[in-house]
Amino acid sequence: MKTIKGPAIFLAQFMGDEVPFDNLANLAGWAAGLGYQAIQLPCDPRLFDLSLAADSQAYCDDVAGLLATHGLQISELSTHLQGQLVAVHPAYDTLFDGFAPAEVRGKPAARQAWATDQLLRGARASRRLGLAAHVSFSGALAWPYIYPWPQRPAGLVDEAFAELGRRWLPILNAFEDAGVDVCYELHPGEDLHDGVTFERFLDAVDGHARANILYDPSHFVLQQLDHLAFIDIYHERIKAFHVKDAEFRPSGRQGVYGGYQGWLERAGRFRSLGDGQIDFKAIFSKLAQYDYPGWAVLEWECALKHPEDGAREGAEFIRSHIIRVAGRAFDDFAGSGADRRQLRALMGLEG
């Protein structure tokens, strides 16, 4: 059995203009100083040149070397924003254009082509960096129809997932060539947001071995999905893990949908680690039980706490929850060492 690796930290929510959040070198020093052992690295040009990394082993070696000077490594590359743009419903064109470079904004087909190319580069860059997993979003074509009113025409959702599969299959094949898993963060706003939709997608890509899951229990609490049973069902596909807390406190005025409230006023909201309702002791136990092979990565998103406090507390929280798995059974000292003849005799059988 493997011991979960960590703590690691996702840098997306910490990038900024002020030191030490202004570049990769400074962020690496900051993260290492808090006790993190790895970073989940957004493919954002402010931190990482994905196009160069896809084709230059020297650049990848330089990035890895920079991190190593701080005692860090990369847990996964992230193309969440690019993955989102692989499939965008027209209702969200304007809002999601900001994720794309200026030259493809207002041009949905060009934007999709750019996003697909980014994922293909992500596969090559991940391989050069020696990574086992890559994290992303799926994008969404059916999300505006999540609630079945007005009545959905027969076949609408099936066609949405068929098209999503067509768009992702070449990308998944590229990751297969690279020997890297694509781990989709199951997230509201994406067509892949729970177990049922992940299964639909698997059907659309013929059960592709590289189509896997970034497990983030916070999104399941906000949907009122059983985040522990999810691990029992899908553990073979869980290849990445965001350690993020959340709480759901419905009232007589609002529930899961949140009433268009801001994050501070929503019944369901993200919290810093330990401040929410997620049973992390059980999660880490289940992941250890199922031999989860990857990293425990802090993703900080909280409606209340300062991010630097959340990051500082998060490193120790994760470290204290990682279970160093045993190399032998606890009752080995009492083993009988019986041979086959003795085993059969214990059952009253002839040798």
C-alpha positions in Angstrom: 0.0 0.0 0.0 1.1 3.6 -0.7 1.1 6.5 1.7 -0.7 9.6 0.4 1.8 12.3 -0.7 1.6 15.8 0.7 1.0 18.4 1.7 0.8 20.2 -1.7 -0.9 23.5 -2.6 -2.7 24.7 -5.7 -1.3 28.1 -6.6 -4.2 29.4 -8.7 -5.9 31.3 -5.8 -2.7 32.8 -4.6 -1.2 34.5 -7.7 -1.1 38.2 -7.5 0.9 41.4 -8.2 2.6 41.7 -4.8 5.6 39.8 -3.5 5.7 36.8 -2.8 2.7 36.0 -5.0 4.0 37.7 -8.2 6.1 34.9 -9.8 6.9 31.2 -9.5 10.2 31.6 -7.7 8.7 33.8 -5.0 5.6 31.6 -4.7 7.8 28.5 -4.4 9.8 30.0 -1.5 6.6 31.1 0.2 4.9 27.6 -0.2 8.1 25.8 1.0 8.3 28.1 4.0 4.8 27.0 5.0 5.8 23.3 4.9 4.4 22.3 1.5 6.2 19.6 -0.4 4.7 20.2 -3.9 2.7 22.7 -5.9 -0.1 22.1 -8.3 0.9 24.5 -11.1 -1.6 26.4 -13.1 -0.7 26.7 -16.8 -0.9 30.4 -16.6 1.7 32.5 -18.5 2.4 34.5 -15.3 3.9 31.3 -13.8 4.5 28.8 -16.5 5.0 28.8 -20.3 3.0 25.8 -21.4 3.8 26.2 -25.1 7.5 26.2 -24.3 7.2 23.3 -21.8 5.5 21.1 -24.4 8.5 21.2 -26.7 11.5 22.0 -24.5 12.9 19.5 -22.1 15.5 22.1 -21.0 12.7 24.5 -19.9 10.9 21.7 -18.0 14.2 20.8 -16.3 14.8 24.4 -15.4 11.3 24.7 -13.8 11.8 21.5 -11.9 15.3 22.6 -10.8 13.9 25.9 -9.6 11.3 24.2 -7.4 13.9 21.6 -6.2 16.0 24.4 -4.7 13.0 25.0 -2.4 12.5 21.3 -1.7 9.4 21.3 -3.9 8.1 19.3 -6.9 5.1 19.6 -9.1 2.1 17.4 -8.1 0.1 18.1 -11.3 -0.2 20.8 -14.0 -3.6 22.4 -14.1 -5.5 23.5 -17.3 -8.8 24.2 -15.6 -9.5 27.4 -17.5 -8.4 25.9 -20.8 -10.5 22.7 -20.2 -13.5 24.9 -19.6 -13.1 26.4 -23.1 -13.1 23.0 -24.8 -16.9 23.1 -24.6 -18.8 26.4 -23.9 -22.5 26.9 -24.3 -23.3 30.1 -26.2 -25.0 31.5 -23.1 -21.6 31.8 -21.4 -19.5 33.0 -24.4 -19.0 36.5 -23.1 -18.2 35.4 -19.5 -15.7 32.7 -20.5 -14.0 34.8 -23.2 -11.9 36.3 -20.4 -10.2 32.9 -20.0 -8.8 33.0 -23.6 -6.2 35.2 -25.3 -7.4 38.4 -26.9 -7.0 37.1 -30.5 -9.6 34.4 -30.1 -12.2 36.3 -28.0 -15.6 36.6 -29.7 -14.6 33.7 -32.0 -16.0 30.5 -30.4 -14.5 28.0 -32.9 -11.1 29.6 -32.7 -11.3 29.7 -28.9 -12.2 26.0 -28.8 -9.3 25.2 -31.1 -6.9 27.2 -28.9 -8.2 25.4 -25.8 -7.8 21.9 -27.4 -4.2 22.8 -28.5 -3.5 23.9 -24.9 -4.6 20.5 -23.6 -2.5 18.7 -26.2 0.5 20.7 -25.0 -0.4 19.9 -21.5 -0.1 16.2 -22.2 3.4 16.7 -23.7 4.5 19.1 -20.9 3.3 16.6 -18.2 5.3 13.8 -19.8 8.4 15.9 -19.9 8.0 16.8 -16.2 7.5 13.1 -15.4 4.0 13.6 -14.0 1.4 10.9 -13.6 -1.7 13.1 -13.6 -3.1 16.3 -15.0 -6.1 18.3 -13.7 -8.7 20.1 -15.7 -12.4 21.0 -16.2 -14.6 19.3 -18.8 -16.4 22.3 -20.1 -20.2 22.3 -20.5 -22.8 22.2 -23.3 -25.8 20.9 -21.2 -25.4 22.9 -18.1 -28.1 25.5 -18.9 -30.5 22.6 -19.0 -29.5 21.2 -15.6 -33.1 21.7 -14.2 -35.7 19.8 -16.2 -37.9 22.9 -16.8 -38.9 23.7 -19.4 -39.1 20.1 -20.4 -35.9 19.0 -22.2 -36.4 17.6 -25.7 -35.7 13.9 -25.9 -32.0 13.3 -26.8 -30.7 16.7 -25.8 -28.5 15.6 -23.0 -27.4 12.5 -24.9 -26.2 14.6 -27.8 -24.5 17.1 -25.5 -22.4 14.3 -23.9 -21.8 12.7 -27.3 -20.4 16.0 -28.5 -18.4 16.4 -25.3 -16.9 13.0 -25.9 -16.0 13.8 -29.5 -14.2 16.9 -28.4 -12.3 15.2 -25.6 -11.4 11.9 -27.2 -8.4 13.2 -29.2 -7.2 14.9 -26.1 -7.5 11.8 -24.0 -5.6 9.8 -26.7 -2.8 12.4 -26.5 -2.6 11.9 -22.8 -2.6 8.1 -23.4 0.4 8.6 -25.6 2.0 10.7 -22.9 1.3 8.1 -20.2 -0.6 10.7 -18.1 -4.1 10.6 -16.6 -6.6 13.5 -17.2 -8.4 14.1 -13.9 -11.6 16.1 -14.2 -12.6 18.2 -11.3 -16.3 17.3 -10.9 -17.7 20.8 -10.4 -21.1 22.6 -10.8 -21.0 24.6 -14.0 -19.3 21.7 -15.8 -21.2 18.9 -17.5 -19.1 16.5 -15.4 -20.3 17.5 -11.9 -21.2 14.3 -10.1 -21.0 10.5 -10.5 -23.9 10.1 -12.9 -22.5 12.7 -15.3 -19.0 11.2 -15.1 -20.4 7.8 -16.0 -22.2 9.4 -19.0 -19.0 10.9 -20.1 -17.2 7.6 -19.7 -19.8 6.0 -22.0 -19.2 8.8 -24.6 -15.4 8.1 -24.6 -15.7 4.3 -24.5 -14.5 4.0 -21.0 -11.2 5.6 -21.8 -8.5 4.6 -19.3 -7.1 8.2 -19.1 -10.5 9.7 -18.1 -10.2 10.0 -14.4 -11.3 12.1 -11.4 -10.0 15.0 -9.4 -11.8 14.3 -6.1 -12.9 17.5 -4.4 -15.4 16.8 -1.6 -16.4 20.5 -1.2 -18.4 20.4 -4.4 -20.3 17.3 -3.3 -21.3 18.9 0.1 -22.8 21.8 -1.8 -24.8 19.4 -4.0 -25.7 17.2 -1.0 -24.0 14.2 -2.5 -22.5 11.6 -0.2 -18.8 12.4 -0.4 -17.7 9.3 1.4 -19.8 6.8 -0.6 -18.4 8.5 -3.7 -15.0 7.2 -2.9 -16.3 3.6 -2.4 -17.9 3.8 -5.9 -15.2 5.6 -7.9 -11.9 5.0 -6.1 -10.4 3.3 -9.1 -10.8 6.5 -11.1 -9.7 8.9 -8.4 -6.2 10.0 -9.4 -6.0 13.5 -7.9 -7.4 15.1 -4.7 -8.2 18.7 -3.7 -8.4 19.1 0.0 -11.1 21.7 0.3 -13.7 22.2 3.0 -17.3 23.4 2.7 -20.5 23.7 4.7 -24.2 23.5 3.8 -26.6 25.2 6.2 -30.0 25.5 4.6 -32.7 27.7 6.1 -36.4 28.4 5.6 -35.3 30.9 2.9 -32.8 29.1 0.7 -31.2 25.7 0.0 -29.0 24.2 -2.6 -29.6 26.8 -5.3 -28.5 29.7 -3.1 -31.1 32.3 -4.2 -28.5 34.1 -6.3 -26.8 35.2 -3.1 -23.1 36.0 -3.0 -20.7 33.4 -1.4 -20.9 34.9 2.1 -24.7 34.6 2.2 -25.2 31.3 0.5 -26.5 28.2 2.4 -23.6 26.3 0.8 -20.2 27.9 0.8 -16.5 26.9 0.8 -14.5 27.2 4.0 -10.9 26.9 5.0 -9.8 23.5 6.2 -11.3 22.5 9.5 -13.9 25.2 9.4 -16.5 23.3 7.4 -18.5 20.1 7.6 -16.4 17.6 5.6 -15.3 14.4 7.3 -11.6 14.5 6.3 -10.6 11.8 8.8 -12.9 9.4 6.9 -11.7 10.6 3.5 -8.0 10.1 4.2 -8.8 6.7 5.7 -10.8 5.6 2.6 -8.1 6.9 0.2 -5.5 5.0 2.2 -7.6 1.9 2.2 -8.0 2.1 -1.6 -4.3 2.8 -2.1 -4.7 6.3 -3.6 -1.5 6.9 -5.5 -1.3 10.7 -5.6 -1.0 14.0 -3.7 -3.2 15.7 -1.1 -3.4 19.2 -2.5 -4.8 22.2 -0.7 -7.2 24.3 -2.7 -8.1 27.4 -0.7 -11.4 29.0 -1.3 -13.1 30.5 1.7 -15.8 33.2 2.1 -14.4 34.4 5.5 -10.8 33.6 6.2 -7.7 35.4 4.8 -6.0 33.3 2.2 -2.6 33.5 3.9 -4.1 32.1 7.1 -5.8 29.4 5.2 -2.6 28.4 3.5 -0.6 28.4 6.7 -3.2 26.3 8.6 -3.8 24.0 5.6 -0.3 22.6 5.5 -0.4 21.3 9.0 -4.0 20.2 8.6 -3.1 18.0 5.6 0.0 16.7 7.3 -1.9 15.7 10.4 -4.5 13.8 8.3 -2.1 11.8 6.1 -2.0 8.2 7.3 1.3 6.5 7.0 0.2 3.1 5.9 1.4 0.0 7.7 3.8 -2.4 6.1 2.3 -5.4 7.8 -1.0 -6.5 9.5 -1.2 -5.5 13.2 -1.9 -9.1 14.2 1.0 -10.7 12.3 2.7 -11.3 15.6 0.1 -14.0 16.3 0.3 -15.7 12.9 0.3 -19.5 13.1 2.3 -20.1 9.9 0.2 -23.2 9.2 1.0 -25.2 6.0 -1.6 -26.6 3.6 -1.9 -29.9 5.5 -2.6 -28.1 8.7 -5.1 -25.8 7.1 -7.0 -28.8 5.8 -6.8 -30.5 9.2 -8.3 -27.4 10.8 -11.4 -27.9 8.6 -11.5 -31.6 9.4 -10.3 -32.6 5.9 -7.9 -35.3 4.9 -4.4 -34.0 3.9 
